[in-house]
Amino acid sequence: MSTSSGGRSADWLRVTVAWASPRAQGLAEVDLPPGATVGDAVAAARAVECSGVEPGLVGFAIFGQTARPGTPVADGDRVEITRPLAADPRATRRDRAAAHPLPPGGTGRKRRTHP
C-alpha cells in the first residue's frame, strides 16, 4: 500500500468537518478509511463536542445537502454539523407581515405582465 506525501494511506479519505454555533465555530480535517460515514467523520473530528450543540439536536449535511450519520463520505467532502433553527421561518414571516400589512390595493406598483 502506497502512502502520499502527507503520510496517510493513498486510499484513505480526507474529509473536512465544519461546525458553527453562537459560542464556537471551526473546521477540522480528518483522514478516514474507505467506507467511512458521516458519523465516523464527526466522531473523528470531535465536532459535536466542539460545536456546543446538544448531541440529540444536531443534524448533518455534506456540502449543504442533508445527510444521515450512516451516509458514506467521499474524499474531499465537507461534512457540516447543523443545529436546530431558533425560530420557524414561516411563522416569523407571517408575524412580520401581520405587524406591517400592505395598504388596501397592494403595494401601489403596477403588475408586470408576461407576453
Phi, psi and omega in degrees: 000127182274159178237149177277176182296340179281357178086002178260158179297140183299332182268002176284163182254136172256121184233140175260134177246128183238145176211154176208138175214173179301334184259338186206153173213153180184169176228142175221134174262131180232147174257129185231152178287159175305144181088001181293157183242173176304316180299321178296316181296316181295318179294318181295326181275349186054036187290324181296317178296320182288330186288335182080003178271140180300129185309324180286350184253354184284154173233175183224154176211155171241116185049043176084356178262127183309137180222159176254162179304330182272002180291129179293148177252158178240161178303131179091356179295151170246113178267130181245138173270123179252156180235162181296151176291145178287331180212153177287119183300326179293316180295321179298316179295317178299316180297318180295318179294322179292326181285335182225071183292155176288151177292159178304138181092003176092213187271349183090352178269149177285144177282141176275138175252144179260139181296000000 
